């Protein structure tokens, strides 16, 4: 039987479906308090739902009550550049994309973005500092796992490399990817959206296509789930998904896979 990948609003998890999107009941609202957030990174309904000292202004958690346009790209104060292909990094909790094993866990899957350093005006070495991953929700397993502590905390591998193909390819040719560095990070269990930073220091030659992959190993039997977050706003270049369980054996643009609104939140921050 062919597998399917679907998109639907959050609802109770159905553990008897294989290869079809399954989602967890979201009982809480608002923002996460377990990670650090910047200006315009989280949506809100009231100031009390914003983390830390952020305040809710026109549906966005803002630093110091700011009301102007949200900043993107080069952060002059910090001297850093953030490569992003989405209009914002606001995770829409109603957009969940992925396949599931028969027990509701996450199967072997990868999410990708390709950034053209040339198009970004970066013709010198780009010193990557970290990758930011949007998380829609994550579920810890029961008992000891690969993560720290006693709970089975989901982990993902974050990989940085260069891509010799085109930045707008509909399918990524993995033979054209040159791996540069990988790191493993824990994804905190959460039923509300989060942005998770993955520290990874690596130099990427200027003018190249930088490819970032977030890979989760098959979690069958662990009780663990990791679902990447997407924004409902626009993207400038494709996001890619690989999920063999759903017959996506090669990294395929989400548009080509039938999900044009799967705008995965993956950004890369560094200096040059």
N, C-alpha and C positions, 0 to 999 in steps of 0.2 A: 504494500500500500504506500503510495507516495505521501510524503510528509508535507505539512503546510506550516506556514508562518503567518500569524494573524496579528491584528491590531485592534484593541478594544479598550473601553474604559475599565478601571479597576473594579474587580468583583471578587468574591470568595474563591479561594484556590480550588481547582478541580483536579484531583490527583490521578484520575483514571484516564487522562488524555495524553497521548504520546505525540511529541513533535508539534504541539500547538501551544500558542502563547497561553500561559497561566499567570494569574496575578493574585496578589495577597490583599486581603481586606485592609484598608487604610483607616484606622480608627482615629488617628490624630490629625490635626491641621496645623498649618504654620510652618516654621522653619526649624532646622536642627540646631541644637546647642552644643554638639560634640565636635565641631570643626570651626575654623575661622572663616569668616565671610567678609567680602569687600563690598564696596558701593555697587548697588544695582544687581547683585548676584542672586538674590532670593526674592520671590514674590511674597506678598503678604495681604492680609485682610484688615489687620489692625496692628498698631505699634506693639501690643503685647505679644504678637506672634513673631516679631523680629528678634534675632539673637543679639546678645550683648547690649551695646548702647545704640544700635541702629534704630531708626524710626521709620514708620511706614508712611511713604509719600506716594500717592497715586498708584498704589498697588505694588510698589517696590520698596525693599528695605534699603534706606539711604544712610550714608555716613554723615553725622552732624546735621541731619535735617536738610541736606542738599536738595535742590529742586531743579537744577539745570540738567543738561543732557548727560547721559551716562558716558563715562570715558572708555575708550577702546584703544587698542594698538599700543603705541609707545607711551610708557609711563615716565614722563620727564623727571619727576621727583626721584624715582627709584633708578632711573637709567636703564630700564629693562624694556624689552619688547615681548608682547604676547601675540603669538600666532593663533588666530581664530578664524573659523570659516562660518560661524553662526552670528546672527545679529546680536545675540546676548547669550548669557550662560544661565538663564533661568530655566530650571528643570520643570517641565510640565508633568505633574503627577498623573495625568490621564493618558499619557503616551507611554506605552510599555511595549517593547519589541523584543522578541526572543522565542526560543524553542524550549521545551521542557522534556525531561525524561518521564517515564511512566510514574515515578514517585514524586513528580513535581519539582525535582532539582534541576539545576542548570547543566546542560550537556557541554561537551567541548565546543567552545565558541570563541570568536575573536571579533573585535570592533576596530576599525581603522579610519585614519584620515591622512591625506597627503597634502603637504604645504609646499608651495613653490617659493623658495627663498628669493629667487630672481624676481618674481612678481611682487614680493614684499620689499624689494629694494635692498636686500641683504646680499652683498657681493663679497663680503669678508666672512671669516669664520664665525659661525653662530654658536655661542657657548650656552648650551641648554642647561637650565637650572632645575626645572620641574615640569611635570605634566599634570594638568588638572582634569579630573574625570567627573562627569556628572553621573550621579547615581540616583535612579528612581526609587529603588528599594533593595534591601539585601536581607537575607535570612540566615542566621547562624544555625549550625547543625546541633545535634544532641551528643553530649559526651566530648571526649578529647578529640582535637583536630589538629590540623597543620599550623593553625595560628597560635598566638601566645595565650597564656591562661588556660583555664579548663574547658572553655567553650570552643566549639569548632568554628572559628572565625573564617569566613571566606577570604581567599587570597586570589590576587590576579597578578600576572606577569605584564609589566609595561616594557615595551621594546621600542628603541629608537634606531632608525637606519636611514639609508638613502634609497631612492627609487629611480631607476633609470628609464622608466616608462613615463607616460604623460600624467600630469596632475589632474586631468579630467577623465581619465580612462574609466570605462564602465565596469571593467573587471581588472583587478590588479594581477599582474604576472609576477608571482612570488619569486621566480628565477631572476627577476630584475631588482630584487631587494638585497641590499648589502647591509647586514646587521652591524651595528656599532656598539650598542650596550643594552643590557636588560637589568631590570630590578624587580623585586617582588614586594608588593604592598598588601596590607590587610584592608579589607573593606568592612567598616563597622556595621554590624547588624542595625538596620533602621527601617521603620515603616513610614518615614517621611523623607523627602528629598535631601540630598547632600551634595556638596562638592568636595571631592577628596583629592588632596595634593600628593603626588608621587615624586619625591626627590630623585633626580637622576641627572648626574653631571656628565656631559659628553659634548665633544666638539663636532659640529657638522660643517663640512666645507661650504663656503658661500656660493650662492647661485644654484645649488643642488635642489632636488625635490626631497624634502624631509618626510619620512613616513613614520607614523606612530601607530603601534598596535597594542591593544589591551586584550590579553588572552586569559581565559578562565578554563582550567582543565575540567574534564568530565567530573561532576560532583554526584553522580549516581550513587545512591545509598548513604550519602552523608547528611541529608536534610538541608544542604546549603543551596542558596539561590543568590545570584547577582544579576541585577537588571540595570543596564546602562540608562542614563537619563537623556532625554531629548527636549529641545525647545520647540514650541509651536510656531516660533518666528522663523524667518528665512535663513537660508544658508547660501554661501557663494560658490561652494564646490561640494562634490559628493562626499557622503559618508559611506563606509563599506562594512559589510557584514559577512562573516564566514561561519556557517553552522551546518556541518555535514548531516546532522540528524534531520534537518529540514531541506536536504538536497542542495545546499549551498556549499559546494566543496571548495570553491575558490572565492577569494574576497570579491564580493559583488556589490555594486552601488545599490543603496537601498531603493533608489528609484527603479533600477532594472529588476530588483527583487519584488517590485510591486508595492513599495511603501515609501512614496515620495515625501511623506511628512516625517520620516524618521531622521530628524536632524540631530544626530548624536553630539553631545557636548564633550569635546576633546580639544584642549588647547595646550600649547607648548610655550613656556616662558623662558627667556634667556637674554643674553646680551651679545652685542657685536661691535 
